[in-house]
Structures are given as structure tokens and as C-alpha cells.
């Protein structure tokens, strides 16, 4: 076997192995409240916007419906829960900023919307954690509530 064949074989094997590691995708359901609290404790959101998962909270005047945020974070060498909490905070911060920009004081009817597949829970969001990346997508309505 010549050197180029050995090199090609090694390269092909490493690509197959790395593709399988990156392709690992676990669905994790976790409560949204700790992500909101962590973002607030870190000073990333100011508490002027309330967050309500679908089926909870007051109804208000919807200023902008179906606002989607899709965030990813590095998950390398992190437990799923840790990576998911971090990326969920990022999604909450994005919704908070969108709400403030729209003049809303709440984000209502929040559902997970990963790859445009809806997951609804009164307490949890859906996170997809892989070997390298974790992702959270949320969809909600920017609203004025009393």
C-alpha cells in the first residue's frame, strides 16, 4: 500500500467518525423559567418584559405575531443541560430585545419552533443538543398586556 492510499484511508475514516459525532442530536425538554431568571440575574434583560409560554398568562393586544428566534451555542465538552440553559438565555434575550423594540411589555404564546416543528408546553422549551452545538428556537407574540 502506498502512502497516498494510507492517507486517503485515514482521511475517509476520520470523516466518517467525525460526521457521526457531530450528527448526534438529542432532544432535551427543560423549564424556561431558569433561563429567564439567569438572563435577568446577569443583567441581560431588565424585567420590563414578561414571558408566557402557550396556554399560560394574560391575553393582551398582539403587536407582532409569530416572532421567531433561532439561537445556537457551542456545546463541546458541556452537559446538555448547561449548553441548553445558555442557548435558551440567548433566545430569551433576543425575544426581550424584539419586544422592547416593538413597544411590547410581554412575549406571549411562546412555543419551541426547532426546524419549524412546534413543541408546546406550559413549563418547558425544547433544546437540541449535539456533540458540538446546541440549539433553541422559540416563537412567540409580542404583546401589550395589563
Order of alpha helices (4+ residues) and beta strands (2+ residues): alpha-beta-alpha-beta-beta-alpha-beta-beta-beta-beta
